[in-house]
Amino acid sequence: MYAIIETGGKQYRVERGDVIDIEKTEISGKKVRTVAFDRVLLVSGEGGTKIGAPVLTDARVSGVVLDEIRSPKVKIFKMKRRKGYRRTNGHRQDLVRVRIQDIEL
């Protein structure tokens, strides 16, 4: 059984036991160890496939927060030719590592 969930403006295909890195949300920083994803777009299993319009109201995916991490650095370099303009910057996104425990339908 797998599900497609939406969190942080991105969609993830998850199964029970998967470990995913999602963008840091309001659950981060607190001592919350479990997280529930209510925006379930699709659930597929042995009973068939259910597709939401846009979300399934009775479906729920739950997981356990494993760690708070940071993504690898992305370098940003801006330059205008023949003008002497060069700017270097970097960005690291804060992420939360979550293990999917259960998909409820």
N, CA, C and O atoms as CSV, one atom per row, in Angstrom:
chain,resi,resn,atom,element,x,y,z
A,1,MET,N,N,0.846,-1.175,0.000
A,1,MET,CA,C,0.000,0.000,0.000
A,1,MET,C,C,0.890,1.236,0.000
A,1,MET,O,O,1.879,1.296,0.731
A,2,TYR,N,N,0.540,2.210,-0.813
A,2,TYR,CA,C,1.282,3.465,-0.842
A,2,TYR,C,C,0.303,4.626,-0.912
A,2,TYR,O,O,-0.873,4.455,-1.232
A,3,ALA,N,N,0.820,5.815,-0.602
A,3,ALA,CA,C,0.007,7.024,-0.615
A,3,ALA,C,C,0.840,8.160,-1.177
A,3,ALA,O,O,2.070,8.129,-1.148
A,4,ILE,N,N,0.148,9.154,-1.685
A,4,ILE,CA,C,0.797,10.388,-2.122
A,4,ILE,C,C,0.301,11.488,-1.194
A,4,ILE,O,O,-0.896,11.760,-1.104
A,5,ILE,N,N,1.255,12.116,-0.504
A,5,ILE,CA,C,0.914,13.167,0.445
A,5,ILE,C,C,1.506,14.484,-0.031
A,5,ILE,O,O,2.432,14.520,-0.841
A,6,GLU,N,N,0.944,15.564,0.498
A,6,GLU,CA,C,1.450,16.896,0.179
A,6,GLU,C,C,1.814,17.601,1.474
A,6,GLU,O,O,1.010,17.684,2.402
A,7,THR,N,N,3.052,18.114,1.521
A,7,THR,CA,C,3.503,18.890,2.664
A,7,THR,C,C,4.614,19.822,2.214
A,7,THR,O,O,5.479,19.429,1.431
A,8,GLY,N,N,4.596,21.033,2.696
A,8,GLY,CA,C,5.625,22.002,2.337
A,8,GLY,C,C,5.599,22.387,0.875
A,8,GLY,O,O,6.627,22.787,0.327
A,9,GLY,N,N,4.438,22.275,0.220
A,9,GLY,CA,C,4.329,22.632,-1.188
A,9,GLY,C,C,4.870,21.577,-2.135
A,9,GLY,O,O,4.975,21.820,-3.337
A,10,LYS,N,N,5.217,20.404,-1.609
A,10,LYS,CA,C,5.745,19.326,-2.438
A,10,LYS,C,C,4.929,18.062,-2.206
A,10,LYS,O,O,4.277,17.912,-1.173
A,11,GLN,N,N,4.973,17.158,-3.174
A,11,GLN,CA,C,4.259,15.900,-3.066
A,11,GLN,C,C,5.249,14.756,-2.939
A,11,GLN,O,O,6.292,14.748,-3.594
A,12,TYR,N,N,4.915,13.783,-2.085
A,12,TYR,CA,C,5.785,12.646,-1.814
A,12,TYR,C,C,4.984,11.356,-1.953
A,12,TYR,O,O,3.840,11.272,-1.507
A,13,ARG,N,N,5.601,10.349,-2.578
A,13,ARG,CA,C,5.018,9.010,-2.638
A,13,ARG,C,C,5.632,8.222,-1.498
A,13,ARG,O,O,6.848,8.037,-1.449
A,14,VAL,N,N,4.787,7.753,-0.570
A,14,VAL,CA,C,5.293,7.108,0.638
A,14,VAL,C,C,4.646,5.740,0.826
A,14,VAL,O,O,3.503,5.511,0.433
A,15,GLU,N,N,5.404,4.849,1.432
A,15,GLU,CA,C,4.925,3.548,1.873
A,15,GLU,C,C,5.287,3.395,3.337
A,15,GLU,O,O,6.063,4.184,3.876
A,16,ARG,N,N,4.727,2.384,3.982
A,16,ARG,CA,C,5.040,2.133,5.379
A,16,ARG,C,C,6.521,1.777,5.504
A,16,ARG,O,O,7.016,0.911,4.783
A,17,GLY,N,N,7.225,2.441,6.416
A,17,GLY,CA,C,8.643,2.196,6.627
A,17,GLY,C,C,9.569,3.131,5.865
A,17,GLY,O,O,10.774,3.129,6.118
A,18,ASP,N,N,9.046,3.931,4.940
A,18,ASP,CA,C,9.884,4.869,4.183
A,18,ASP,C,C,10.408,5.980,5.089
A,18,ASP,O,O,9.750,6.374,6.052
A,19,VAL,N,N,11.588,6.472,4.771
A,19,VAL,CA,C,12.169,7.623,5.469
A,19,VAL,C,C,12.268,8.751,4.447
A,19,VAL,O,O,12.921,8.605,3.414
A,20,ILE,N,N,11.612,9.888,4.742
A,20,ILE,CA,C,11.611,11.020,3.819
A,20,ILE,C,C,12.122,12.258,4.539
A,20,ILE,O,O,12.033,12.364,5.762
A,21,ASP,N,N,12.657,13.188,3.762
A,21,ASP,CA,C,13.097,14.480,4.274
A,21,ASP,C,C,12.113,15.531,3.781
A,21,ASP,O,O,11.999,15.765,2.577
A,22,ILE,N,N,11.405,16.162,4.706
A,22,ILE,CA,C,10.427,17.183,4.345
A,22,ILE,C,C,10.931,18.529,4.833
A,22,ILE,O,O,11.818,18.605,5.684
A,23,GLU,N,N,10.355,19.589,4.284
A,23,GLU,CA,C,10.736,20.922,4.729
A,23,GLU,C,C,10.288,21.144,6.158
A,23,GLU,O,O,9.267,20.619,6.603
A,24,LYS,N,N,11.073,21.934,6.863
A,24,LYS,CA,C,10.787,22.222,8.260
A,24,LYS,C,C,9.454,22.943,8.370
A,24,LYS,O,O,9.207,23.908,7.648
A,25,THR,N,N,8.587,22.475,9.278
A,25,THR,CA,C,7.253,23.045,9.453
A,25,THR,C,C,7.077,23.490,10.897
A,25,THR,O,O,8.045,23.554,11.655
A,26,GLU,N,N,5.856,23.792,11.271
A,26,GLU,CA,C,5.588,24.287,12.614
A,26,GLU,C,C,5.808,23.213,13.680
A,26,GLU,O,O,5.910,23.542,14.862
A,27,ILE,N,N,5.883,21.940,13.292
A,27,ILE,CA,C,6.159,20.894,14.279
A,27,ILE,C,C,7.617,20.881,14.688
A,27,ILE,O,O,7.968,20.325,15.729
A,28,SER,N,N,8.469,21.489,13.878
A,28,SER,CA,C,9.901,21.466,14.156
A,28,SER,C,C,10.227,22.356,15.345
A,28,SER,O,O,9.554,23.360,15.579
A,29,GLY,N,N,11.249,21.991,16.087
A,29,GLY,CA,C,11.663,22.772,17.230
A,29,GLY,C,C,10.943,22.393,18.501
A,29,GLY,O,O,11.458,22.622,19.595
A,30,LYS,N,N,9.760,21.819,18.379
A,30,LYS,CA,C,9.035,21.356,19.550
A,30,LYS,C,C,9.472,19.926,19.852
A,30,LYS,O,O,10.185,19.307,19.061
A,31,LYS,N,N,9.055,19.425,20.959
A,31,LYS,CA,C,9.421,18.063,21.340
A,31,LYS,C,C,8.398,17.050,20.823
A,31,LYS,O,O,8.170,16.015,21.449
A,32,VAL,N,N,7.792,17.353,19.688
A,32,VAL,CA,C,6.820,16.455,19.076
A,32,VAL,C,C,7.576,15.332,18.382
A,32,VAL,O,O,8.474,15.600,17.584
A,33,ARG,N,N,7.241,14.112,18.662
A,33,ARG,CA,C,7.928,12.976,18.055
A,33,ARG,C,C,7.069,12.296,16.996
A,33,ARG,O,O,7.586,11.504,16.208
A,34,THR,N,N,5.771,12.586,16.961
A,34,THR,CA,C,4.913,12.004,15.927
A,34,THR,C,C,4.325,13.137,15.099
A,34,THR,O,O,4.128,14.250,15.585
A,35,VAL,N,N,4.052,12.825,13.841
A,35,VAL,CA,C,3.481,13.810,12.937
A,35,VAL,C,C,2.428,13.108,12.090
A,35,VAL,O,O,2.582,11.942,11.729
A,36,ALA,N,N,1.353,13.834,11.777
A,36,ALA,CA,C,0.272,13.285,10.960
A,36,ALA,C,C,0.106,14.166,9.734
A,36,ALA,O,O,0.073,15.393,9.832
A,37,PHE,N,N,0.004,13.530,8.589
A,37,PHE,CA,C,-0.208,14.239,7.327
A,37,PHE,C,C,-1.672,14.064,6.927
A,37,PHE,O,O,-2.115,12.953,6.634
A,38,ASP,N,N,-2.417,15.169,6.917
A,38,ASP,CA,C,-3.833,15.115,6.585
A,38,ASP,C,C,-4.102,15.349,5.106
A,38,ASP,O,O,-5.157,14.966,4.601
A,39,ARG,N,N,-3.165,15.971,4.410
A,39,ARG,CA,C,-3.358,16.233,2.980
A,39,ARG,C,C,-2.891,15.017,2.177
A,39,ARG,O,O,-1.787,14.998,1.632
A,40,VAL,N,N,-3.760,14.006,2.119
A,40,VAL,CA,C,-3.485,12.780,1.369
A,40,VAL,C,C,-4.209,12.888,0.044
A,40,VAL,O,O,-5.433,13.014,0.007
A,41,LEU,N,N,-3.454,12.838,-1.052
A,41,LEU,CA,C,-4.023,13.025,-2.378
A,41,LEU,C,C,-4.474,11.727,-3.018
A,41,LEU,O,O,-5.433,11.717,-3.790
A,42,LEU,N,N,-3.789,10.620,-2.705
A,42,LEU,CA,C,-4.088,9.343,-3.336
A,42,LEU,C,C,-3.656,8.224,-2.406
A,42,LEU,O,O,-2.624,8.318,-1.742
A,43,VAL,N,N,-4.458,7.160,-2.361
A,43,VAL,CA,C,-4.089,5.950,-1.632
A,43,VAL,C,C,-4.344,4.774,-2.551
A,43,VAL,O,O,-5.427,4.635,-3.120
A,44,SER,N,N,-3.329,3.923,-2.690
A,44,SER,CA,C,-3.458,2.746,-3.544
A,44,SER,C,C,-3.033,1.524,-2.755
A,44,SER,O,O,-2.012,1.542,-2.066
A,45,GLY,N,N,-3.815,0.470,-2.857
A,45,GLY,CA,C,-3.502,-0.758,-2.146
A,45,GLY,C,C,-4.211,-1.927,-2.786
A,45,GLY,O,O,-4.639,-1.861,-3.938
A,46,GLU,N,N,-4.333,-3.018,-2.011
A,46,GLU,CA,C,-4.970,-4.211,-2.542
A,46,GLU,C,C,-6.461,-4.018,-2.786
A,46,GLU,O,O,-7.057,-4.759,-3.569
A,47,GLY,N,N,-7.076,-3.031,-2.126
A,47,GLY,CA,C,-8.497,-2.757,-2.314
A,47,GLY,C,C,-8.784,-1.818,-3.475
A,47,GLY,O,O,-9.940,-1.461,-3.698
A,48,GLY,N,N,-7.767,-1.411,-4.216
A,48,GLY,CA,C,-7.939,-0.494,-5.330
A,48,GLY,C,C,-7.281,0.842,-5.035
A,48,GLY,O,O,-6.539,0.993,-4.065
A,49,THR,N,N,-7.570,1.801,-5.890
A,49,THR,CA,C,-6.982,3.131,-5.774
A,49,THR,C,C,-8.080,4.142,-5.494
A,49,THR,O,O,-9.119,4.146,-6.154
A,50,LYS,N,N,-7.842,4.998,-4.508
A,50,LYS,CA,C,-8.762,6.097,-4.207
A,50,LYS,C,C,-8.042,7.403,-4.470
A,50,LYS,O,O,-6.933,7.626,-3.983
A,51,ILE,N,N,-8.682,8.264,-5.244
A,51,ILE,CA,C,-8.097,9.547,-5.607
A,51,ILE,C,C,-8.966,10.652,-5.014
A,51,ILE,O,O,-10.190,10.619,-5.141
A,52,GLY,N,N,-8.341,11.616,-4.375
A,52,GLY,CA,C,-9.060,12.721,-3.778
A,52,GLY,C,C,-9.330,13.831,-4.772
A,52,GLY,O,O,-8.710,13.905,-5.833
A,53,ALA,N,N,-10.274,14.697,-4.405
A,53,ALA,CA,C,-10.605,15.815,-5.265
A,53,ALA,C,C,-10.712,17.080,-4.424
A,53,ALA,O,O,-11.842,17.479,-4.142
A,54,PRO,N,N,-9.669,17.733,-4.006
A,54,PRO,CA,C,-8.262,17.432,-4.217
A,54,PRO,C,C,-7.666,16.494,-3.170
A,54,PRO,O,O,-6.634,15.879,-3.437
A,55,VAL,N,N,-8.282,16.358,-1.974
A,55,VAL,CA,C,-7.710,15.481,-0.950
A,55,VAL,C,C,-8.749,14.467,-0.496
A,55,VAL,O,O,-9.951,14.676,-0.661
A,56,LEU,N,N,-8.276,13.369,0.074
A,56,LEU,CA,C,-9.148,12.379,0.687
A,56,LEU,C,C,-9.402,12.799,2.130
A,56,LEU,O,O,-8.460,12.989,2.899
A,57,THR,N,N,-10.678,12.943,2.499
A,57,THR,CA,C,-11.001,13.447,3.829
A,57,THR,C,C,-10.840,12.376,4.905
A,57,THR,O,O,-10.568,12.709,6.059
A,58,ASP,N,N,-11.002,11.099,4.556
A,58,ASP,CA,C,-10.939,10.037,5.560
A,58,ASP,C,C,-9.575,9.356,5.638
A,58,ASP,O,O,-9.387,8.457,6.458
A,59,ALA,N,N,-8.634,9.761,4.812
A,59,ALA,CA,C,-7.306,9.138,4.808
A,59,ALA,C,C,-6.339,9.943,5.677
A,59,ALA,O,O,-6.466,11.157,5.831
A,60,ARG,N,N,-5.366,9.215,6.240
A,60,ARG,CA,C,-4.395,9.851,7.126
A,60,ARG,C,C,-3.097,9.052,7.096
A,60,ARG,O,O,-3.116,7.822,7.106
A,61,VAL,N,N,-1.975,9.759,7.059
A,61,VAL,CA,C,-0.657,9.133,7.090
A,61,VAL,C,C,0.053,9.649,8.334
A,61,VAL,O,O,0.106,10.856,8.568
A,62,SER,N,N,0.599,8.735,9.130
A,62,SER,CA,C,1.293,9.137,10.345
A,62,SER,C,C,2.744,8.694,10.286
A,62,SER,O,O,3.087,7.706,9.636
A,63,GLY,N,N,3.590,9.452,10.984
A,63,GLY,CA,C,5.010,9.148,10.985
A,63,GLY,C,C,5.670,9.582,12.276
A,63,GLY,O,O,5.056,10.222,13.130
A,64,VAL,N,N,6.942,9.216,12.399
A,64,VAL,CA,C,7.741,9.537,13.581
A,64,VAL,C,C,8.896,10.427,13.145
A,64,VAL,O,O,9.578,10.129,12.164
A,65,VAL,N,N,9.116,11.519,13.871
A,65,VAL,CA,C,10.230,12.419,13.578
A,65,VAL,C,C,11.519,11.764,14.064
A,65,VAL,O,O,11.652,11.430,15.242
A,66,LEU,N,N,12.464,11.586,13.145
A,66,LEU,CA,C,13.743,10.969,13.497
A,66,LEU,C,C,14.791,12.014,13.859
A,66,LEU,O,O,15.507,11.868,14.849
A,67,ASP,N,N,14.877,13.080,13.043
A,67,ASP,CA,C,15.958,14.034,13.243
A,67,ASP,C,C,15.640,15.322,12.500
A,67,ASP,O,O,14.830,15.334,11.572
A,68,GLU,N,N,16.277,16.394,12.912
A,68,GLU,CA,C,16.231,17.649,12.175
A,68,GLU,C,C,17.591,17.842,11.537
A,68,GLU,O,O,18.610,17.851,12.229
A,69,ILE,N,N,17.613,17.998,10.216
A,69,ILE,CA,C,18.870,18.067,9.474
A,69,ILE,C,C,18.859,19.295,8.586
A,69,ILE,O,O,17.875,20.032,8.524
A,70,ARG,N,N,19.982,19.502,7.896
A,70,ARG,CA,C,20.076,20.576,6.913
A,70,ARG,C,C,20.530,19.971,5.599
A,70,ARG,O,O,21.356,19.059,5.575
A,71,SER,N,N,19.982,20.485,4.503
A,71,SER,CA,C,20.321,19.963,3.184
A,71,SER,C,C,21.726,20.413,2.792
A,71,SER,O,O,22.287,21.310,3.422
A,72,PRO,N,N,22.297,19.799,1.759
A,72,PRO,CA,C,23.597,20.272,1.276
A,72,PRO,C,C,23.505,21.713,0.777
A,72,PRO,O,O,22.444,22.162,0.342
A,73,LYS,N,N,24.615,22.424,0.843
A,73,LYS,CA,C,24.617,23.825,0.456
A,73,LYS,C,C,24.442,23.988,-1.049
A,73,LYS,O,O,25.050,23.268,-1.841
A,74,VAL,N,N,23.606,24.941,-1.428
A,74,VAL,CA,C,23.416,25.318,-2.826
A,74,VAL,C,C,24.104,26.662,-3.019
A,74,VAL,O,O,23.809,27.617,-2.300
A,75,LYS,N,N,25.009,26.747,-3.972
A,75,LYS,CA,C,25.735,27.999,-4.227
A,75,LYS,C,C,24.983,28.826,-5.262
A,75,LYS,O,O,24.526,28.308,-6.281
A,76,ILE,N,N,24.865,30.112,-4.983
A,76,ILE,CA,C,24.229,31.062,-5.892
A,76,ILE,C,C,25.316,32.035,-6.334
A,76,ILE,O,O,25.989,32.646,-5.504
A,77,PHE,N,N,25.481,32.173,-7.637
A,77,PHE,CA,C,26.503,33.071,-8.170
A,77,PHE,C,C,25.844,33.972,-9.203
A,77,PHE,O,O,25.269,33.493,-10.181
A,78,LYS,N,N,25.931,35.287,-8.980
A,78,LYS,CA,C,25.384,36.262,-9.909
A,78,LYS,C,C,26.533,37.029,-10.537
A,78,LYS,O,O,27.513,37.361,-9.871
A,79,MET,N,N,26.401,37.306,-11.822
A,79,MET,CA,C,27.475,38.018,-12.511
A,79,MET,C,C,26.895,38.768,-13.705
A,79,MET,O,O,26.026,38.256,-14.410
A,80,LYS,N,N,27.386,39.983,-13.923
A,80,LYS,CA,C,27.055,40.733,-15.137
A,80,LYS,C,C,28.348,40.931,-15.907
A,80,LYS,O,O,29.319,41.479,-15.386
A,81,ARG,N,N,28.348,40.496,-17.113
A,81,ARG,CA,C,29.595,40.536,-17.876
A,81,ARG,C,C,30.018,41.973,-18.168
A,81,ARG,O,O,29.190,42.859,-18.379
A,82,ARG,N,N,31.318,42.168,-18.171
A,82,ARG,CA,C,31.988,43.434,-18.474
A,82,ARG,C,C,31.635,44.563,-17.514
A,82,ARG,O,O,31.921,45.719,-17.823
A,83,LYS,N,N,31.034,44.284,-16.376
A,83,LYS,CA,C,30.656,45.344,-15.435
A,83,LYS,C,C,31.366,45.215,-14.089
A,83,LYS,O,O,31.273,46.122,-13.263
A,84,GLY,N,N,32.064,44.121,-13.852
A,84,GLY,CA,C,32.740,43.922,-12.583
A,84,GLY,C,C,31.803,43.551,-11.450
A,84,GLY,O,O,32.163,43.673,-10.280
A,85,TYR,N,N,30.608,43.099,-11.786
A,85,TYR,CA,C,29.608,42.744,-10.786
A,85,TYR,C,C,29.625,41.239,-10.565
A,85,TYR,O,O,29.312,40.469,-11.473
A,86,ARG,N,N,29.994,40.820,-9.352
A,86,ARG,CA,C,29.990,39.406,-8.989
A,86,ARG,C,C,29.499,39.288,-7.552
A,86,ARG,O,O,29.973,40.003,-6.669
A,87,ARG,N,N,28.564,38.400,-7.322
A,87,ARG,CA,C,28.040,38.142,-5.982
A,87,ARG,C,C,27.926,36.631,-5.793
A,87,ARG,O,O,27.366,35.926,-6.632
A,88,THR,N,N,28.463,36.157,-4.689
A,88,THR,CA,C,28.344,34.747,-4.345
A,88,THR,C,C,27.548,34.644,-3.052
A,88,THR,O,O,27.783,35.387,-2.099
A,89,ASN,N,N,26.613,33.721,-3.037
A,89,ASN,CA,C,25.772,33.498,-1.875
A,89,ASN,C,C,25.540,32.006,-1.743
A,89,ASN,O,O,25.852,31.252,-2.664
A,90,GLY,N,N,25.009,31.571,-0.635
A,90,GLY,CA,C,24.720,30.160,-0.430
A,90,GLY,C,C,23.425,29.998,0.338
A,90,GLY,O,O,22.937,30.936,0.969
A,91,HIS,N,N,22.870,28.785,0.274
A,91,HIS,CA,C,21.611,28.508,0.962
A,91,HIS,C,C,21.595,27.059,1.420
A,91,HIS,O,O,21.960,26.160,0.662
A,92,ARG,N,N,21.169,26.830,2.664
A,92,ARG,CA,C,20.943,25.491,3.181
A,92,ARG,C,C,19.542,25.446,3.759
A,92,ARG,O,O,19.197,26.242,4.632
A,93,GLN,N,N,18.731,24.510,3.270
A,93,GLN,CA,C,17.346,24.382,3.711
A,93,GLN,C,C,17.285,23.519,4.966
A,93,GLN,O,O,17.957,22.492,5.055
A,94,ASP,N,N,16.477,23.941,5.933
A,94,ASP,CA,C,16.237,23.133,7.123
A,94,ASP,C,C,15.230,22.041,6.785
A,94,ASP,O,O,14.185,22.320,6.198
A,95,LEU,N,N,15.538,20.804,7.152
A,95,LEU,CA,C,14.699,19.661,6.837
A,95,LEU,C,C,14.391,18.870,8.105
A,95,LEU,O,O,15.095,18.965,9.111
A,96,VAL,N,N,13.322,18.090,8.025
A,96,VAL,CA,C,12.948,17.176,9.094
A,96,VAL,C,C,12.901,15.781,8.486
A,96,VAL,O,O,12.233,15.563,7.475
A,97,ARG,N,N,13.610,14.836,9.102
A,97,ARG,CA,C,13.618,13.449,8.619
A,97,ARG,C,C,12.515,12.689,9.342
A,97,ARG,O,O,12.481,12.649,10.572
A,98,VAL,N,N,11.598,12.077,8.558
A,98,VAL,CA,C,10.416,11.414,9.103
A,98,VAL,C,C,10.353,9.983,8.583
A,98,VAL,O,O,10.562,9.736,7.395
A,99,ARG,N,N,10.057,9.026,9.496
A,99,ARG,CA,C,9.795,7.647,9.084
A,99,ARG,C,C,8.285,7.431,9.085
A,99,ARG,O,O,7.619,7.689,10.087
A,100,ILE,N,N,7.746,6.959,7.965
A,100,ILE,CA,C,6.316,6.726,7.830
A,100,ILE,C,C,5.955,5.460,8.579
A,100,ILE,O,O,6.544,4.404,8.346
A,101,GLN,N,N,4.967,5.565,9.498
A,101,GLN,CA,C,4.557,4.427,10.302
A,101,GLN,C,C,3.304,3.760,9.781
A,101,GLN,O,O,3.242,2.534,9.693
A,102,ASP,N,N,2.296,4.560,9.433
A,102,ASP,CA,C,1.012,3.956,9.109
A,102,ASP,C,C,0.275,4.781,8.068
A,102,ASP,O,O,0.362,6.008,8.043
A,103,ILE,N,N,-0.454,4.076,7.210
A,103,ILE,CA,C,-1.339,4.703,6.223
A,103,ILE,C,C,-2.745,4.214,6.534
A,103,ILE,O,O,-3.040,3.029,6.383
A,104,GLU,N,N,-3.604,5.113,6.964
A,104,GLU,CA,C,-4.976,4.764,7.343
A,104,GLU,C,C,-5.937,5.228,6.271
A,104,GLU,O,O,-5.809,6.328,5.732
A,105,LEU,N,N,-6.888,4.388,5.973
A,105,LEU,CA,C,-7.895,4.734,4.966
A,105,LEU,C,C,-9.271,4.631,5.546
A,105,LEU,O,O,-10.255,4.883,4.851
